[in-house]
Amino acid sequence: MPSSLFCVRLVPNRPNFVMSMTPDEQATMRAHGEFLQGQLAAGTLVVAGPVMDPAGPYGMAVFEAESMDALQRLLERDPAKAIGRHEILPMGPTLARSAQA
């Protein structure tokens, strides 16, 4: 089955989350980063990072997966589900630059 790209937005449980993380939440975010590193190494993650929206920062990632269901199953393993929710949207035809050396 061919794979597709999906845009994932990690919406934290509160708007000031980035500025007010507890030590436990900081540990969860470190584990989230390790999860993303693993997905990058596996070739599932295309790009990820924080979006510094003045209304409230959030995380954004682009994943490659066989289906939305497959991606939802993968994201169930993301530790960040404890501090927010994933919003997943399929992407249409995309353009991308070649990797830089």
N, C-alpha and C positions, 0 to 999 in steps of 0.2 A: 504494500500500500504506500503511495507517495506521501511524503510529509508536507506539512503546512506550517506557516509562521503564525504565531499568536502574540499579541501584545498583552502583557500582564501588568496590572497596576496593583501594588500592595498599599491598601488604604489603612493607616493605623487607626486604632480604636479612639484616639482623641487628637484634635488638631495640633496641639502643642507637644506631641509625643517626642519629636526629635530633641526638643529643648528640655524635656522633663522626664527622661527615661530613668527608671529605678535601676539599681544594680542588677536585679534579676532580668529586667528588660534588656539591659546592655548585654548580658550573657546570651539572651535569646537572639539578639541581633548579631553577635559574633557567630553563633551557631548557624544563623541564616546565611551569613557570609561564607561559611564553610560549605554549606549546602550548595550555594551558587557556584563556588569554586569547583565543586565536584561535577556540577552540571556543565560548566564550561569545559572541563577536562573530558567529559563524556561526549561533547559535541551537541548537546541538547540546548544549551544556552548560547544565544547569539551575542547579546549585549545586555548589561544591567547597570543600574545606578540610581542615585537619588535625583528627584526632580524638586528643585527649590522653589516651589509655588508659593507666592506670598500668602495665599489663603491657607496654606498648610503643606509642608513637604510630604512627599510620598515616594515610594519606590516604583521603578519602572523596569521591565525586562521584556526582551523578545526571546521566545522559545521556539524551537522547531520540534514538532511532534506529529504523530500519525493522525491524531484527532483531538478534539477538545476533551473528550472523555479521558484519553490517555494522559493529557496534560493535567487534568484535574486530579487524576490518581497520583501523578508525580508530585504535584503541589501539596497533597495530603502529607507528604514527608517533610515539607518545609517547616522548620521550627517557628518561622514568623507567623504561622497561622494562629499562634497563641496571642499575638499582639495586634492582629488586624485581619482584614479579609482580602482575598484575591479577586479582582475583577478581570475577567478574561474576555478578550475580543479577538476574533479571527482577523487576519490581515489579508488584503487583496494582493494583486500583483505588486511586487516590490522592486525597487532599484537599490543597489548597494555598490559602494566603491570596492575596488580590489584591496586586499590586505596590504598594508604598508610594510616594507621590509625593515 
